[in-house]
Amino acid sequence: MNHVDAHHHLWHPGAHPQPWLDRPALTPIRRPFTVRDLRLATLGTGVTRTVLVQAVGSAVETEQLLGLRDPLIAGVVGWADLASPELDPARFRGTRLVGLRHGVQAEPDPRWLCRPDVRAGLRALAAEGLTFDLLVRPDQFTAALETVRAVPELTFVLDHLGKPPIASGELEPWASGLRSLAREPNVVAKLSGLITEAAWPQWTVADLRPYADVALSAFGPSRLMYGSDWPVCLLAGTYAQTFSAVDALTAHLTAAERADVFAGTAERVYGLAAQSRALAR
């Protein structure tokens, strides 16, 4: 199977500042990560296409990501100011942009997603056939759910299963919140970022399984997609360990279901096949 990694990053802190990397705990990943590094990391996993995701709220970074010309990168989830009345998603036509993301988890306003100007921006994304990656914490699930219902024409992609508290071993209220989001037909989710929510570096697949099982039951394989969250995952394990963990968590699925998790869902949601055809013309 040719696998799709639906969530990874690239950055060069020296050329483009990444303020969020200034925390001492993130020192191991405070260095450049390039496409070449990604290719080396994915060796042996069968990953042949990826979705590159923004790391900072910067239009400059998004332009840089869209400027990368490598066949490994099938799509880009960038950033733009959703609250700006000048937001014009149409300007991204003909690029690898498949959606936008905002660091909602860091917003001081717990109801940032419910702001009228933000929702207007989300509707503008939907009108262009783009998606929105939800980067939220469990305590922000209520605002996320209200927004998902308010903009039913937009596909929302929940990053990292909404940051479950794996290190503590608690399931609630995260699980109930995840199930509520999963009941909305315009929400899909990523099996990504799990090992960094677990205890570094002594996590085991058994630690992750209760959370993956909740997600698989709530969303089903056809609405879940594999993502490495590389290089952030390096804080807790290698790329190979990250891939192997999701492989083990889905080993009980049928071949068709695993094909959805490791490729099909990302292809459908992000329109990767259409992206490839458009860029080839």
Helices and strands as residue ranges (DSSP letters): E 3-8, G 19-22, G 24-29, H 35-42, E 47-53, H 59-66, E 73-78, G 89-92, E 97-102, G 104-106, G 112-114, H 116-127, E 131-134, G 138-140, H 141-150, E 156-158, G 159-162, H 174-182, E 187-191, H 205-219, G 221-223, E 224-226, G 232-235, H 239-249, H 255-259, I 260-264, H 265-270, H 272-280
